[in-house]
Amino acid sequence: MTKSISRNKNKTLFLCALLQGTSAGTENKKSIGIFDSGIGGLSVLKEIIKIIPEYDFIYLGDSARSPYGTRSFETVYHYTLECVQKLFSMNCDLVILACNTASAKALRNIQQLDLPKIAPGKRVLGVIRPTTELAGKHTKTKHIGVLGTSGTVASDSYKIELEHFYPGIKVFQQACPMWVPIVENNEVNSPATDFYVKKYLKELFSKSKKIDTIILGCTHYPLLLNKIRKYAPKNVKIISQGPIVALSLADYLQRHPEIEKKLGKGNNVAFFTTDSTESFDKLAKIFFGRKVSSKHLAL
């Protein structure tokens, strides 16, 4: 009886420590925070775990206020900063914005204006820069297409980054507002999916027939990859973010041992959502590839 009580007490202490931002151990090891406006970022986390499975992760999906794609810059910035600060309080010194809209509309302000004031020792990284760095190396025609949400396209973040790193490159963007609801309603194999994949690709290539590289600028879009490949020209390189972000993060940790040495390596992953855990868990399997059990988190 005494041993059983002790085990339960230790488990309770660990869960309380996770939520309160202190580790259940003497070394106070940190987790890597993964933030997304909903569930799409799980496709990025899935790839990260393939590359660096030994670390501890906390995933936070702001499903209650999703989607971010159609919201204003100010609103996305406010929501993203609030969630980043929540992850900081949960013992994450490194947070990845696994959301293109958040990366496009909030990352720069958070890095340049907020972190120096509120958390100078912590780091927040996005998904756009590593993606653009790789895409620029692939194109031969110097014509790159970007498929993204309306918010990501309106921000011009991919265009700005690509033209900064690779002068002379021309960027053509196409918003795909129907793709996220198609994926989240598990309609990937429906006739409607074929219609909207063909529609947006046609609109993209009407802007330039010389596009030879396409960036999937949304974490939902990898689930449509087979359809996109089916209707895109065969010679076009299609870039999905998950593997790129995973390799970029592994490289970042190698180059920043002062951050890496603080990270816990217990192969633990915790999932949190600001909305219904039942809905999150049901959809999460589509993106993450296996069953998850999330906890509700109030902001």
NORURRA-V228867 format. One record per helix or strand of 3 or more residues. SS is the DSSP state (h for helix, s for strand). FROM is the first residue (numbers start at 1). TO is the last residue. If there is no record, write none. Layout:
ss:SS from:FROM to:TO
ss:SS from:FROM to:TO
This chain:
ss:h from:2 to:20
ss:s from:30 to:36
ss:h from:42 to:51
ss:s from:57 to:61
ss:h from:63 to:65
ss:h from:73 to:89
ss:s from:92 to:97
ss:h from:100 to:105
ss:h from:107 to:118
ss:s from:123 to:125
ss:h from:128 to:138
ss:s from:143 to:148
ss:h from:150 to:155
ss:h from:157 to:165
ss:s from:170 to:175
ss:h from:177 to:184
ss:h from:191 to:205
ss:s from:213 to:217
ss:h from:221 to:231
ss:s from:237 to:239
ss:h from:241 to:255
ss:h from:257 to:260
ss:s from:269 to:273
ss:h from:277 to:288
ss:s from:294 to:296
